[in-house]
Amino acid sequence: MTPGSEPRHAAHETVEERVAEEVVEGLDLKAEPEEEPLPSMSEQISEQLGGVRGLIESSVPVLAFVLLNVLLGESGLDLGKKTALYWAIGGSVGSAVAIGVYRLARKEPVRHAVNGLFGIAIGAFLAWRTGDAKNFYLPGILLTLGQVVLLIGSVAVRRPIIGYVWGVLANGGKHDWFDNSKLFRTFQWLTLVWAASLFIRAGVQGWLYLADEANAIGVVRILISWPIYAATFAFTAWAVHRVTSAQEAEAGAGAGAAAGAEPAEEAKA
């Protein structure tokens, strides 16, 4: 193209404007980055808990404590109550440390292992200090009861904790569910459902604690606690999905009806 034959808009374009456009195109500033879809609520909570592997690893120290206490105690080799207890404490803490070391060696996240070791260490200290195996489980029982009180309190002040959890894990950190009456009511009663499930877990263990059934507490904690948790979580995911899906369907139907009404109005005009 010869000078002077450019289109009018190009002829009047200054050199500075052309350079600026080229820079913008090179940096791709005009194109907004596409937002990656958030993982589902199930996926994110599973990641926070360490997935199936995390659940298994958190049960290993408890299982080690129960087995060693039974096999070396009065029901097994009868090495004496305190001797069996000390071996059980050592096996529990040792297995928790071994899990952490294994993760470190494989350059894997150790957050879950550290959290588990901290809880095991407190229980082990109480059991060693009192000489009673049942106190190994006392911190977990008290912590669960504290969670029950916190959940019920959040409902009482109309700030349901399960709603906040959903907002952080499945709604991009937004808490617009406060303005959604159906979701708000759903999170209110779901928070009470979680409080009830935790109370059942802590209540059964607490009853066994008062009955001095130390080994039974460990068995219940391993075999009952996680199934109750899994059922409560599955029910929560279903309930929230049911409400949000229904609202999305209603919104889609409303938008379709509005779009169909516009051509009719234009035809009348």
C-alpha positions in Angstrom: 0.0 0.0 0.0 1.5 3.3 -1.1 1.6 6.3 1.2 -1.6 8.3 1.1 -3.7 5.3 0.0 -4.4 4.1 3.5 -8.0 4.1 4.8 -8.9 7.3 6.5 -8.9 5.9 10.0 -5.4 4.4 9.5 -4.1 7.6 7.9 -5.1 9.6 11.0 -3.7 7.0 13.4 -0.5 8.3 15.0 2.7 6.3 15.5 2.2 6.5 19.3 -1.2 4.9 19.0 0.1 2.1 16.8 2.9 1.3 19.2 0.5 1.3 22.1 -1.8 -1.1 20.4 1.1 -3.4 19.5 2.3 -3.4 23.2 -1.2 -4.2 24.4 -1.6 -7.0 21.9 1.9 -8.4 22.9 1.0 -8.5 26.6 -2.5 -9.7 25.8 -3.9 -7.2 28.3 -7.3 -7.0 26.6 -8.0 -10.7 27.1 -9.3 -11.4 30.5 -7.9 -14.6 32.0 -10.5 -17.4 32.1 -11.4 -18.4 35.6 -10.8 -22.0 36.3 -13.9 -23.8 37.7 -13.8 -24.4 41.4 -13.5 -28.0 42.5 -16.7 -29.4 44.0 -17.5 -29.1 47.6 -16.8 -32.9 48.0 -13.4 -32.6 46.4 -12.3 -29.6 48.4 -13.4 -30.9 51.8 -11.8 -34.3 50.9 -8.6 -32.4 50.2 -8.8 -30.6 53.5 -9.2 -33.8 55.4 -6.5 -35.6 53.4 -8.8 -37.8 51.4 -9.3 -41.5 52.1 -5.6 -41.8 52.8 -5.8 -39.0 55.4 -8.7 -40.8 57.2 -6.7 -44.1 57.2 -3.6 -42.4 58.5 -5.5 -40.6 61.3 -6.8 -44.0 62.5 -3.5 -45.8 62.5 -2.2 -44.3 65.8 -5.5 -45.1 67.5 -5.5 -48.6 66.2 -1.9 -49.1 67.4 -2.8 -47.9 70.9 -5.9 -50.2 71.1 -4.1 -53.3 69.8 -1.0 -52.9 72.0 -3.0 -52.1 75.1 -5.1 -55.3 74.5 -2.4 -57.6 73.4 0.1 -56.7 76.1 -2.4 -56.0 78.9 -4.7 -58.3 80.9 -6.4 -59.7 77.8 -3.1 -60.8 76.2 0.4 -61.2 77.6 -0.6 -59.7 80.9 2.6 -57.5 81.2 0.8 -55.3 83.7 -1.5 -52.4 83.2 1.1 -49.6 83.3 3.6 -51.6 81.1 1.0 -52.3 78.5 -0.1 -48.6 78.6 3.4 -47.3 78.1 3.9 -49.6 75.1 0.6 -48.6 73.7 1.5 -44.9 74.1 4.9 -45.5 72.4 3.3 -47.4 69.6 0.7 -44.7 69.0 3.1 -41.8 69.0 5.7 -43.8 67.1 3.3 -44.6 64.3 2.1 -41.0 64.1 5.8 -39.9 63.8 6.5 -42.6 61.2 3.7 -41.4 59.0 5.0 -37.8 59.2 8.6 -39.0 58.4 7.3 -41.1 55.5 5.5 -38.1 54.0 8.6 -35.9 54.4 10.8 -38.5 52.7 8.4 -38.6 49.7 8.2 -34.8 49.7 4.4 -34.9 50.4 2.4 -32.5 52.5 2.7 -33.2 56.2 0.0 -30.8 57.5 -2.4 -33.7 58.2 0.3 -35.8 59.8 1.4 -32.9 62.1 -2.2 -32.2 63.1 -2.7 -35.9 63.9 0.5 -36.1 65.9 -0.4 -33.0 68.0 -3.7 -34.6 69.0 -2.2 -38.0 69.7 0.6 -36.3 71.8 -1.9 -34.6 74.1 -3.9 -37.8 74.6 -0.7 -39.8 75.2 0.5 -37.3 77.8 -2.8 -37.5 79.7 -2.8 -41.3 79.7 0.9 -41.4 80.8 0.4 -38.8 83.5 -2.7 -40.4 85.0 -1.8 -44.0 84.2 -5.2 -44.6 82.7 -5.7 -45.7 79.1 -9.1 -44.1 78.8 -7.6 -40.6 79.1 -5.9 -41.1 75.8 -9.3 -40.4 74.2 -10.4 -37.6 76.5 -9.1 -34.7 74.3 -11.0 -36.0 71.3 -14.2 -36.4 73.3 -13.9 -32.9 74.7 -13.0 -31.3 71.4 -16.0 -32.9 69.7 -18.4 -31.7 72.5 -16.9 -28.2 72.0 -17.7 -28.4 68.3 -21.3 -29.3 69.2 -21.7 -26.2 71.4 -20.1 -24.0 68.7 -22.4 -25.3 66.0 -25.6 -24.9 68.1 -24.4 -21.4 69.1 -23.9 -20.4 65.5 -27.5 -21.3 64.7 -28.8 -19.4 67.7 -27.1 -16.2 66.5 -28.3 -16.9 62.9 -24.7 -17.4 61.6 -24.8 -21.2 60.7 -21.2 -22.5 60.4 -22.1 -25.0 57.7 -23.1 -22.0 55.5 -19.7 -20.4 56.0 -18.0 -23.7 55.2 -20.0 -24.0 52.0 -19.2 -20.4 51.0 -15.5 -20.9 51.4 -15.2 -24.3 49.9 -17.8 -24.3 47.1 -18.9 -20.7 46.5 -15.6 -19.0 45.8 -15.4 -17.4 49.2 -18.7 -15.6 48.7 -21.4 -15.6 51.3 -24.3 -14.4 49.3 -26.4 -17.3 50.8 -27.3 -14.8 53.5 -29.6 -13.1 51.0 -31.0 -16.4 49.8 -33.8 -17.4 52.3 -34.0 -21.0 51.1 -30.3 -21.6 51.4 -30.1 -19.8 54.7 -32.8 -22.0 56.2 -31.1 -25.1 54.7 -27.8 -24.2 56.3 -29.5 -23.5 59.7 -31.0 -27.0 60.0 -27.9 -28.7 58.4 -25.8 -27.1 61.1 -28.0 -28.7 63.6 -27.7 -32.0 61.8 -23.9 -31.8 62.1 -24.3 -30.9 65.8 -26.4 -34.0 66.4 -24.0 -36.3 64.5 -21.1 -35.0 66.5 -23.0 -35.3 69.7 -23.8 -39.0 69.0 -20.1 -39.7 68.3 -18.9 -37.9 71.5 -21.8 -39.2 73.5 -21.1 -42.8 72.8 -17.4 -42.4 73.5 -18.2 -40.3 76.7 -20.5 -43.0 78.0 -17.8 -45.6 77.5 -15.3 -43.3 79.1 -17.4 -43.0 82.3 -17.8 -46.8 82.2 -14.0 -47.2 82.1 -14.1 -49.1 78.8 -10.9 -47.7 77.3 -10.5 -50.2 74.5 -14.1 -50.0 73.5 -13.7 -46.2 73.0 -10.9 -46.9 70.5 -13.0 -49.4 68.6 -16.0 -47.0 68.5 -13.8 -44.2 67.4 -12.4 -46.2 64.5 -15.5 -48.2 63.4 -18.3 -45.8 64.1 -17.1 -42.2 63.9 -16.1 -42.1 60.2 -19.2 -43.8 58.9 -21.3 -41.3 60.8 -19.2 -38.5 59.4 -19.4 -39.8 55.8 -23.2 -40.2 56.0 -23.6 -36.7 57.4 -21.4 -35.2 54.8 -23.2 -37.0 51.9 -26.6 -35.8 53.3 -25.3 -32.3 53.5 -24.0 -32.3 49.9 -27.3 -33.7 48.7 -29.4 -31.2 50.5 -27.4 -28.2 49.3 -27.3 -29.5 45.7 -31.1 -30.1 45.8 -31.8 -26.4 46.8 -29.3 -24.8 44.4 -30.4 -27.0 41.5 -34.1 -26.2 42.0 -33.3 -22.5 42.1 -31.2 -22.7 39.0 -34.0 -24.4 37.2 -36.5 -21.8 38.3 -34.2 -19.0 37.2 -33.8 -20.7 33.8 -37.5 -21.1 33.4 -38.1 -17.5 34.3 -35.5 -16.3 31.8 -37.0 -18.5 29.1 -40.5 -17.1 29.7 -39.2 -13.6 29.6 -37.5 -14.2 26.3 -40.6 -15.7 24.8 -42.7 -12.7 25.9 -40.6 -10.2 24.1 -41.3 -11.4 20.5 -45.0 -11.4 21.4 -44.9 -7.8 22.6 -43.0 -6.8 19.4 -45.6 -8.5 17.2 -48.4 -6.6 18.9 -46.6 -3.4 18.4 
